[in-house]
Amino acid sequence: MNDAPAAPLETPLDSLVVAVDGTSGSGKSSTSRAVADRLGLRYLDTGAMFRAMTWWMLRHDVDVHDAEAVARHAADPVMVSGTDPLGPTITVDDEDVAVAIRTDEVNAAVSPVSTVPEVRARLLAEQRAIIGAGGIVVEGRDIGSVVWPQAEVKVYLSADAAARAARRALEAGGADVSATEASLRERDRIDSGRATAPLVQADGAVQVDTTGYTLEEVVDLLVALVDRVGEPAG
């Protein structure tokens, strides 16, 4: 763990923003949800928003590799993201897509959709609106660098590619580990190399390599970081 100094301030938990960025498969979702639940904060999975946008494009036969076509339709879907860490929800045009956005088809298409500037601009505005006055843990790839650079707590989670692949393959019920690792490395390449909001470790973020840690240990580390800058509301 690369421990950067905490910000010299105290912020009530109900107005604090915890930004959790990092690579695919590094444990962002499970960690962020657990931290939010333990601290009584809201939770937002920005990756699910990009997946939902991708699902809509596929549903409406938009060529996801045609950036101009994706851009033309970026404002069309009506998306609503729930923020309960114990039961996060996401709907598109009033349809629950929480399961549908996790398919292999969406996995294969989300990277090209997420690189389209019009998509990122639309979802950036929605993410900032949801964050609002704070009291939330937000996970993604550009939260601390672009979405909310003023976040009081910024964390960058990473893990060895082989370890990430093994986790993802286990989650998928025994998928091919080698193929999963190759897919993760390609996603890393695309996310880090895109022109708009690339995946980077934000200034002031604490880097946590989760390879050798259990989920509970990573959650403990993040809660300790929040404790440094937060104080109970009231």
N, C-alpha and C positions, 0 to 999 in steps of 0.2 A: 504494500500500500504506500503510495506516494502522498504523504500527509502534508497538504498545504495549510498555512495558518488560517484559522477561521476569521471571519469578518469581525471587527471590533464593534459589535452592536448586539442589542437584544431586541428581539421581535416577538410579539405575541404569536402563539401557534396559529390562531385563526386568521392571521394575515401573512403567514410565512409561505414562501414558495420553495419547494425542493425540486431541483432540476436534475434528472437522472438520464444521462446520455450513455451511449456505448454501442458496441458491435452486436450484431445478431447472435443470439444464443448465449449471451454473457449473463443472463439472469435478470434482465431489467424488469420484466413484467412481474415475476414472482416476488422479487425484492421490493419493487415500488409498491405493490399492493399490500405486502405485509407491513412495510414501514407506515403507509398511510393508515392502515387499520390499527396498528399499535398506538399511533399518535392521535387518532381521531380526526384525520384529515381526509379531504376528498382526493380522488385519484383520476388521472387522465392518461390514457394510452393513445398518444398521437399516431403511433404506427397503425392502430386500428382504423384511424380516420383515412389514412392513405390506402389501406386495404379496402375500405368501404368504397372509396372513390374508384378504385380499380375494379371492384366487383360490379359497380354500376356501369362502367365502360364496357366490360365484357358482356353484361346482360343486354346492353343496347347495341351490341355489335360494332363498337368503336374500335378501330385498329389501334391498339395500345402502343404500337411502334411508330405511329404517325403523330408526331408531337403537335402538329397544327390541328389535327382532328381532336385530339385530347383537349387541347386548349380551348377549342370552340365549345366544348361541352362541360368544361370545368365548373361552371356556375349552375348546371342543371339539377344535379341530385340534391334533395333535401335531406340533410344528415343531422341526427341528434345523438350526442354522446352522453351517456350516464356517467356519474362520477362516484358511485358507491364502490369502494375497494373490494367489498365482499361479493359484489354482483355487478360488475361494470357491464353496461349495455351499449349497443349502438344500433340505430335503425337508419334505413335509407328509404325515403319515400314511404314512411310508416311501416316498413317491413323489417323485422328483426333479422339482422345479418351476422350476428355474433359468431355463429358456426360457419356460415357460408364463406366468410372472408378468410378462413384458415385452410382452404382447399389448396391442392397442388397447383390448380389453374391460376388462382390468385397469387400464390407464392411466385410463380414464374413471370407474372405480369406486373407486379407492384413496382419493381425498380424503374422500368421505363416511364411509368405513369408519374412516379414521385419526382422524376427529374424535370418535369414540365413546369416552367416558372409560374404559369397561370394557376396550376394546381396548388403549388406551394403558397402562392400569395393568398388564394382563397382560404386554404386551411390555416394559414398563419393568423389571419384575422379571426377565424373562429376559435382557434386555440387561445389567443390572447383574451377574447371575450369570456371564455370559460374560466380561465385563470382569474380574471377580474380582480377582486380585492385580496386574493390569496387563500391561505388555508388549504393547500393542495400539494400533492406529489405528482409531478408531470414527467413522463418518460418518453424518450424518443432518441433522435440523433442530432438535433440541433437546438435543444431547449436552452441550454446554458449559453450557447453562442449566438443564436438568432431570436428564438421565440421569446425568451425571458432572461436576457443577460444580466439583469439586476437581481436575479434570484439570490436569496440569502445563503442557500446551501446548493452547491453545484458538485455533482459527482460524475465521474466517467468510469463506467464498468467495462472491463475487458476480460478475456480469458483465452487460453491457448486454443487454436483452431480445432485441434483434434478433440479436446475436451468439449468444446461447444458442439461439435458434430455428434459426439456420443450422446450428449444430453438431448439434442434435437431428435436423433434417431430413436432414442428411448421414448420420448414423448409421442413420436409418430408410430409407436408400436412395432419397432424393430426394422425401421427403414435402413437402407444400405448406408453405412457410416462413411465410406469413401465418397460416395456420390453426394451425401449431405455436406461433407467438408468442402468439396469442390464448389457446391452451391453457395455455401457461406462465404468462402473466399471471393467468389465472383460478386456477391452482394457487397462485401467490404470494398472491393475495388470500385464498384459503381458509386456507392455512397460517398467514398472518400474523394473520388475524382470528379463528381458533378460540379458544374459551374455555380449553381445556385444552392446555398446553404449546405456545403459538404460536411461530412462527418468529421469532426475535429474535437480534440479535448479543449473545452472552453477555458479562457483565462480564469485563473482562480479555482478551477475544479480540482477536486481530490480524486486521483486515480486509484481504483481498487481492482486488482487482478483477482478475479473470483475463482481461478483454477483450483487452488488448494483449500478453498473455504466451503463450509456447508452453507445452505441458505440462511439458517438461523444466525450463523456467525457474520454473514454479510449484512443481514438486517441489523444486528447489534451494532456493527460499525457505523452504519448510516444513522441510526437513532442517536448514537453518541455524538455524531457531527451536528445533528439538529439540536441536541441539548446544549451545545456550545453557544449557539446564537439565539435559541428560542427560549421563551418563558411562557408559562401557562397564561391563557387569556384571562383577563380580569385582574 
